[in-house]
Amino acid sequence: MMQRALSAEYLKMKKICLWIPVISAVILLLFSCMEWYLYFRQGEAGVYTGFNVLYMFLSFTMLLTISLLCSTMSEPEHQAQGLKLLFSLPVNRTAFYFAKAIWIGALMLGCCALIIGGTAGIWLAYTDLTLPFPFLVKQVLGCFGASLPVLGIQLFLSLRFSNQTFPLAVGVLGAISSLFIARFGGTVLYVLPWACPSMASPFIGGYTHWIMLGAGLGLVLLWGGAAGFRAMEIK
């Protein structure tokens, strides 16, 4: 059932879904290079401050990309009355829901690979210094793992509301808030799902706790979203 659901999602997937991770990764790399070159390259750490710049914008990029993918992959269902047809057939709604989540996760892993590969390529082209590759991988993949709760929230909202304005607004506000919650918010704000990606960085002590917290909460929210999706009624 799951294999058929994954195949069906791939056939329905818009080509823009494949381009969104690529565009996000390219914009993040270009913006990080520009910020580093203009403001940070003269610091004592030199080229290594590029990781600080990447950290500043990584969570925003992850969360915004997830929100765009969730809305884009859910939009065809609403436009073509696909959910109404789905709910009238003996189709496993949980498999349908998780097929979308798996594809979004796969596309986000592709985005992570592009960010890691692009950063490594720029580093090797610019300097002969040793690239701290394990640190880079932990920074990018850790941020993605901690972003899973937001994936669970955005996917449910995107399927629940036919008008994607509200889910996208939540996604954009959440992505923007991730830039500030972990850096300037109090301890109370750390419980918000949008704080986890910024806290899941090797720059922060105990960052693995936030990765595990985000991954665990993400699974809970995905299962909760699937349960809510099964209970939905389309009029």
C-alpha positions in Angstrom: 0.0 0.0 0.0 2.7 2.5 1.0 4.7 1.7 -2.2 1.7 2.4 -4.4 1.0 5.6 -2.4 4.6 6.8 -2.9 4.3 6.0 -6.6 1.0 7.9 -6.9 2.5 10.9 -5.1 5.5 11.0 -7.5 3.2 11.0 -10.5 1.1 13.9 -9.1 4.1 15.9 -7.9 4.6 19.2 -9.7 8.0 19.8 -11.2 8.4 22.9 -9.0 8.6 20.6 -6.0 11.9 19.3 -7.4 13.2 22.9 -8.0 12.2 24.4 -4.6 15.0 22.6 -2.7 17.5 23.5 -5.4 16.5 27.1 -5.4 16.5 27.3 -1.6 20.0 25.8 -1.3 21.4 28.1 -4.0 20.0 31.2 -2.4 21.3 30.2 1.0 24.8 29.5 -0.3 24.9 32.8 -2.3 23.5 34.9 0.6 25.9 33.3 3.1 28.9 33.9 0.8 27.8 37.5 0.3 27.3 38.1 4.0 30.7 36.5 4.9 32.6 38.4 2.2 31.1 41.8 3.1 31.1 41.6 6.9 32.9 38.6 8.4 35.9 37.7 6.3 38.2 40.1 8.2 37.6 38.5 11.6 40.2 36.5 13.5 38.6 33.2 12.5 38.7 34.1 8.8 37.1 31.6 6.5 35.8 29.6 9.4 33.3 32.3 10.2 31.4 31.1 7.2 29.9 28.4 9.4 28.6 31.1 11.7 27.0 32.9 8.8 25.5 29.6 7.5 24.1 29.0 11.0 22.4 32.4 11.1 20.2 31.6 8.1 20.0 27.8 8.0 16.9 27.4 10.2 15.0 30.0 8.3 15.8 28.3 5.0 14.9 24.8 6.3 11.5 25.9 7.7 10.5 28.1 4.8 11.4 25.3 2.3 9.4 22.8 4.3 6.4 25.1 4.3 6.6 25.7 0.6 6.9 22.0 -0.2 3.9 21.1 2.1 1.7 23.7 0.4 2.8 22.9 -3.1 2.3 19.2 -2.7 -1.1 19.7 -1.1 -2.5 22.2 -3.6 -3.3 19.7 -6.4 -5.5 17.8 -4.0 -7.6 20.9 -3.3 -7.7 22.1 -6.9 -8.9 18.9 -8.4 -11.2 17.9 -5.5 -8.8 15.1 -4.9 -9.5 14.8 -1.2 -13.2 14.5 -1.8 -12.6 11.6 -4.2 -10.0 10.1 -1.9 -12.4 10.1 1.1 -15.1 8.4 -1.0 -12.9 5.5 -1.9 -11.6 2.6 0.3 -8.1 4.1 0.3 -5.7 4.0 3.3 -5.6 7.7 4.4 -2.6 7.1 6.7 -0.6 5.7 3.8 -1.7 8.7 1.7 -0.6 11.1 4.4 2.7 9.6 5.1 3.5 9.2 1.4 3.4 13.0 1.2 5.5 13.3 4.4 8.1 10.9 3.1 8.5 12.7 -0.3 8.8 16.0 1.5 11.5 14.5 3.8 13.3 13.1 0.8 13.3 16.4 -1.0 14.6 18.1 2.1 17.4 15.6 2.4 18.2 16.5 -1.2 18.3 20.2 -0.2 20.6 19.3 2.7 22.9 17.4 0.3 23.1 20.4 -2.0 23.9 22.7 0.9 26.6 20.4 2.2 28.1 19.8 -1.3 27.9 23.5 -2.2 29.5 24.6 1.0 32.3 22.1 0.5 32.8 23.1 -3.1 33.0 26.8 -2.3 35.4 26.1 0.6 37.8 24.0 -1.6 37.7 26.6 -4.4 38.4 29.5 -2.0 41.0 28.1 0.5 43.5 25.4 1.1 42.6 25.2 4.8 41.1 21.9 6.1 37.3 21.7 5.8 35.7 20.6 9.1 33.3 18.3 7.1 31.9 16.4 10.1 30.9 19.8 11.7 29.2 20.9 8.5 27.2 17.6 8.2 26.1 17.8 11.8 25.1 21.4 11.4 22.9 20.9 8.3 21.4 17.4 9.1 20.9 18.4 12.7 18.9 21.4 11.7 16.8 19.3 9.4 16.2 16.6 12.1 15.1 19.3 14.5 12.7 20.7 11.8 10.5 17.6 11.7 7.9 19.0 14.1 7.3 21.9 11.7 6.9 19.5 8.9 4.2 17.7 10.9 2.4 21.0 11.6 2.7 22.4 8.0 1.6 19.2 6.3 -1.6 18.9 8.4 -2.4 22.6 7.9 -1.8 22.4 4.1 -4.1 19.4 3.8 -6.7 20.8 6.2 -7.2 24.2 4.5 -8.0 24.5 0.8 -6.8 28.1 0.8 -3.0 27.9 1.2 -2.7 31.5 2.4 -3.1 30.5 6.1 -0.6 27.5 6.1 1.9 29.6 4.2 1.5 32.5 6.6 2.1 30.2 9.5 5.1 28.8 7.8 6.7 32.2 7.0 6.1 33.6 10.5 7.5 30.4 12.0 10.6 30.6 9.8 11.2 34.2 10.7 10.6 33.5 14.4 13.3 30.8 14.3 15.8 33.5 13.6 15.1 35.2 17.0 13.5 32.7 19.4 16.6 30.7 20.2 18.9 33.8 20.2 16.8 36.4 22.1 13.9 34.5 23.6 13.6 33.3 27.2 13.8 29.7 28.2 10.0 29.4 28.0 10.1 30.0 24.2 12.4 27.0 23.7 9.4 24.7 23.9 8.1 26.0 20.6 8.9 23.7 17.7 10.3 26.6 15.7 13.1 27.0 18.3 14.5 23.5 17.9 16.3 24.0 14.5 18.3 27.0 15.7 19.3 25.1 18.9 20.4 22.0 17.0 23.8 23.3 16.0 27.3 22.1 17.1 27.9 25.7 18.1 25.5 25.1 21.1 26.3 22.8 23.9 24.0 19.8 24.2 22.7 20.3 20.7 22.1 16.6 20.2 19.3 16.9 22.8 17.5 19.3 20.5 17.9 17.1 17.5 16.4 14.1 19.4 13.7 16.3 20.8 12.8 17.6 17.4 12.9 14.2 15.8 10.7 12.6 18.5 8.2 15.5 18.5 8.2 15.4 14.8 7.1 11.8 14.7 4.4 12.4 17.3 3.0 15.4 15.3 3.1 13.4 12.1 1.1 10.5 13.7 -1.2 13.1 15.3 -1.6 14.8 11.9 -2.4 11.5 10.2 -5.0 10.7 12.9 -6.6 14.1 12.3 -6.5 13.6 8.6 -8.3 10.3 8.9 -11.0 12.0 10.9 -11.5 14.8 8.5 -14.7 15.2 6.6 -14.9 16.9 3.2 -18.2 18.6 2.3 
